[in-house]
């Protein structure tokens, strides 16, 4: 379908596709096996201004544009969801600074993030606070010109490799969600260390680590917005970042479908390519329809955000929910079309399925997305 992209957006999509085909696809299997962080690919993305797509021009970026971010993430994910999330997770860690940072904070951190000289990460999830983000236990106590952070975050994408972290901690436990605050924490800050690197089912090129805070002194100047705004910072960040997760899922689904279609044209059974069989054609038709529907929803949501529409939480949740469910279904069906070969690492189909699964889980499980959508729907009907 023609989504009426601007000339600039077409150029971004073409450049991202070129990077994906020339720099990501050839090394996707290697990084999946070794679990190394793909610094060389991130360097190329930085030199190509891909990290500037979600940062204001006055701070070295190309302007905050969620659709542009989605276009790049989608193309990267067609080649490797694991490498793509290293890029997209930096956007997640950067959005709190873009949305809530003061001018001094933006001048200090955004220029390097815009050029890919540094990458970012977002620290929210804890062992007892995943979907229940209001239950975080990491604390931040103000002492003079510093906040002293104590606690642990886990399952943090880009953890250990990112240089700039936006971290949510409790400044007043008695206020529940209203007692959370957000901070910028730099790698190398005394008292800030990293735990084990997790071994994962999929997105294995990306690093997932614990963040450990032990009397970590963070300058008071690194507080984002003001005390008690941490939960709002988180929710507004997710409203902007969830279309990026949806775009990752969309790219994975597209890549899996292409893998299946290519194989179906080459695989001969009963004297003819299996693509000539109606059963396979119907599977491919369903794949293509679902992928296109996901793309339409993701792009529409991103455009709404870029247009300044308010109350986009439901839209973002829908995009993330639908696209990730499509990614899981399409990648599973791709394996079915490849048959026994689909189960083997000689073909990329099994990797697409492994990478797809996490998109139904992180940045809020799809059950949480349904909660968000349902509650907002009920509120809208009550107006």
HUHUBEL-V332084 format. One record per residue. N is the residue number from 1. RES is the residue in three letters. BURIAL is 1 if it has 9 or more other ideal C-beta (glycine too) atoms within 8 Angstrom, else 0. Layout:
N;RES;BURIAL / N;RES;BURIAL
This chain:
1;UNK;0 / 2;UNK;0 / 3;UNK;0 / 4;UNK;0 / 5;UNK;0 / 6;UNK;0 / 7;UNK;0 / 8;UNK;0 / 9;UNK;1 / 10;UNK;1 / 11;UNK;0 / 12;UNK;1 / 13;UNK;1 / 14;UNK;0 / 15;UNK;1 / 16;UNK;1 / 17;UNK;1 / 18;UNK;0 / 19;UNK;1 / 20;UNK;1 / 21;UNK;1 / 22;UNK;0 / 23;UNK;1 / 24;UNK;1 / 25;UNK;1 / 26;UNK;0 / 27;UNK;1 / 28;UNK;1 / 29;UNK;1 / 30;UNK;0 / 31;UNK;1 / 32;UNK;1 / 33;UNK;0 / 34;UNK;0 / 35;UNK;1 / 36;UNK;0 / 37;UNK;1 / 38;UNK;1 / 39;UNK;0 / 40;UNK;0 / 41;UNK;1 / 42;UNK;1 / 43;UNK;1 / 44;UNK;1 / 45;UNK;1 / 46;UNK;1 / 47;UNK;0 / 48;UNK;0 / 49;UNK;1 / 50;UNK;1 / 51;UNK;1 / 52;UNK;1 / 53;UNK;1 / 54;UNK;1 / 55;UNK;1 / 56;UNK;1 / 57;UNK;0 / 58;UNK;0 / 59;UNK;1 / 60;UNK;1 / 61;UNK;1 / 62;UNK;1 / 63;UNK;0 / 64;UNK;1 / 65;UNK;1 / 66;UNK;1 / 67;UNK;1 / 68;UNK;1 / 69;UNK;1 / 70;UNK;1 / 71;UNK;1 / 72;UNK;1 / 73;UNK;1 / 74;UNK;1 / 75;UNK;1 / 76;UNK;1 / 77;UNK;1 / 78;UNK;1 / 79;UNK;1 / 80;UNK;1 / 81;UNK;1 / 82;UNK;1 / 83;UNK;1 / 84;UNK;1 / 85;UNK;1 / 86;UNK;1 / 87;UNK;1 / 88;UNK;1 / 89;UNK;1 / 90;UNK;1 / 91;UNK;1 / 92;UNK;1 / 93;UNK;1 / 94;UNK;1 / 95;UNK;1 / 96;UNK;1 / 97;UNK;1 / 98;UNK;1 / 99;UNK;1 / 100;UNK;1 / 101;UNK;1 / 102;UNK;0 / 103;UNK;0 / 104;UNK;0 / 105;UNK;1 / 106;UNK;1 / 107;UNK;1 / 108;UNK;0 / 109;UNK;1 / 110;UNK;1 / 111;UNK;1 / 112;UNK;1 / 113;UNK;1 / 114;UNK;1 / 115;UNK;1 / 116;UNK;1 / 117;UNK;0 / 118;UNK;1 / 119;UNK;1 / 120;UNK;1 / 121;UNK;1 / 122;UNK;1 / 123;UNK;1 / 124;UNK;1 / 125;UNK;1 / 126;UNK;1 / 127;UNK;0 / 128;UNK;0 / 129;UNK;1 / 130;UNK;0 / 131;UNK;0 / 132;UNK;0 / 133;UNK;1 / 134;UNK;1 / 135;UNK;0 / 136;UNK;1 / 137;UNK;1 / 138;UNK;1 / 139;UNK;1 / 140;UNK;1 / 141;UNK;0 / 142;UNK;1 / 143;UNK;0 / 144;UNK;0 / 145;UNK;0 / 146;UNK;1 / 147;UNK;1 / 148;UNK;1 / 149;UNK;1 / 150;UNK;1 / 151;UNK;1 / 152;UNK;1 / 153;UNK;1 / 154;UNK;1 / 155;UNK;1 / 156;UNK;1 / 157;UNK;1 / 158;UNK;1 / 159;UNK;1 / 160;UNK;0 / 161;UNK;1 / 162;UNK;1 / 163;UNK;0 / 164;UNK;1 / 165;UNK;1 / 166;UNK;1 / 167;UNK;1 / 168;UNK;1 / 169;UNK;1 / 170;UNK;1 / 171;UNK;1 / 172;UNK;1 / 173;UNK;0 / 174;UNK;0 / 175;UNK;0 / 176;UNK;0 / 177;UNK;0 / 178;UNK;0 / 179;UNK;1 / 180;UNK;1 / 181;UNK;1 / 182;UNK;1 / 183;UNK;1 / 184;UNK;1 / 185;UNK;1 / 186;UNK;1 / 187;UNK;1 / 188;UNK;0 / 189;UNK;1 / 190;UNK;0 / 191;UNK;1 / 192;UNK;1 / 193;UNK;0 / 194;UNK;0 / 195;UNK;1 / 196;UNK;0 / 197;UNK;1 / 198;UNK;0 / 199;UNK;0 / 200;UNK;0 / 201;UNK;0 / 202;UNK;1 / 203;UNK;1 / 204;UNK;1 / 205;UNK;1 / 206;UNK;1 / 207;UNK;1 / 208;UNK;1 / 209;UNK;1 / 210;UNK;1 / 211;UNK;1 / 212;UNK;1 / 213;UNK;1 / 214;UNK;0 / 215;UNK;0 / 216;UNK;1 / 217;UNK;1 / 218;UNK;1 / 219;UNK;0 / 220;UNK;1 / 221;UNK;0 / 222;UNK;1 / 223;UNK;1 / 224;UNK;1 / 225;UNK;0 / 226;UNK;0 / 227;UNK;0 / 228;UNK;1 / 229;UNK;1 / 230;UNK;1 / 231;UNK;1 / 232;UNK;0 / 233;UNK;1 / 234;UNK;1 / 235;UNK;1 / 236;UNK;1 / 237;UNK;1 / 238;UNK;1 / 239;UNK;1 / 240;UNK;1 / 241;UNK;1 / 242;UNK;1 / 243;UNK;1 / 244;UNK;1 / 245;UNK;1 / 246;UNK;1 / 247;UNK;1 / 248;UNK;1 / 249;UNK;1 / 250;UNK;1 / 251;UNK;1 / 252;UNK;1 / 253;UNK;1 / 254;UNK;1 / 255;UNK;1 / 256;UNK;1 / 257;UNK;1 / 258;UNK;1 / 259;UNK;1 / 260;UNK;1 / 261;UNK;1 / 262;UNK;0 / 263;UNK;1 / 264;UNK;1 / 265;UNK;0 / 266;UNK;0 / 267;UNK;1 / 268;UNK;0 / 269;UNK;0 / 270;UNK;0 / 271;UNK;0 / 272;UNK;0 / 273;UNK;1 / 274;UNK;1 / 275;UNK;1 / 276;UNK;0 / 277;UNK;0 / 278;UNK;0 / 279;UNK;0 / 280;UNK;1 / 281;UNK;1 / 282;UNK;0 / 283;UNK;1 / 284;UNK;1 / 285;UNK;0 / 286;UNK;1 / 287;UNK;1 / 288;UNK;1 / 289;UNK;0 / 290;UNK;1 / 291;UNK;1 / 292;UNK;1 / 293;UNK;1 / 294;UNK;1 / 295;UNK;1 / 296;UNK;1 / 297;UNK;1 / 298;UNK;1 / 299;UNK;1 / 300;UNK;1 / 301;UNK;1 / 302;UNK;1 / 303;UNK;1 / 304;UNK;1 / 305;UNK;1 / 306;UNK;1 / 307;UNK;0 / 308;UNK;0 / 309;UNK;0 / 310;UNK;0 / 311;UNK;0 / 312;UNK;1 / 313;UNK;1 / 314;UNK;1 / 315;UNK;1 / 316;UNK;1 / 317;UNK;1 / 318;UNK;1 / 319;UNK;1 / 320;UNK;1 / 321;UNK;1 / 322;UNK;1 / 323;UNK;1 / 324;UNK;1 / 325;UNK;1 / 326;UNK;1 / 327;UNK;1 / 328;UNK;1 / 329;UNK;1 / 330;UNK;1 / 331;UNK;1 / 332;UNK;1 / 333;UNK;1 / 334;UNK;1 / 335;UNK;1 / 336;UNK;1 / 337;UNK;1 / 338;UNK;1 / 339;UNK;0 / 340;UNK;0 / 341;UNK;1 / 342;UNK;1 / 343;UNK;0 / 344;UNK;0 / 345;UNK;0 / 346;UNK;0 / 347;UNK;1 / 348;UNK;1 / 349;UNK;1 / 350;UNK;1 / 351;UNK;1 / 352;UNK;1 / 353;UNK;1 / 354;UNK;1 / 355;UNK;1 / 356;UNK;1 / 357;UNK;1 / 358;UNK;1 / 359;UNK;1 / 360;UNK;1 / 361;UNK;0 / 362;UNK;0 / 363;UNK;0 / 364;UNK;1 / 365;UNK;1 / 366;UNK;1 / 367;UNK;0 / 368;UNK;1 / 369;UNK;1 / 370;UNK;1 / 371;UNK;0 / 372;UNK;1 / 373;UNK;1 / 374;UNK;0 / 375;UNK;0 / 376;UNK;1 / 377;UNK;1 / 378;UNK;0 / 379;UNK;0 / 380;UNK;0 / 381;UNK;0 / 382;UNK;0 / 383;UNK;0
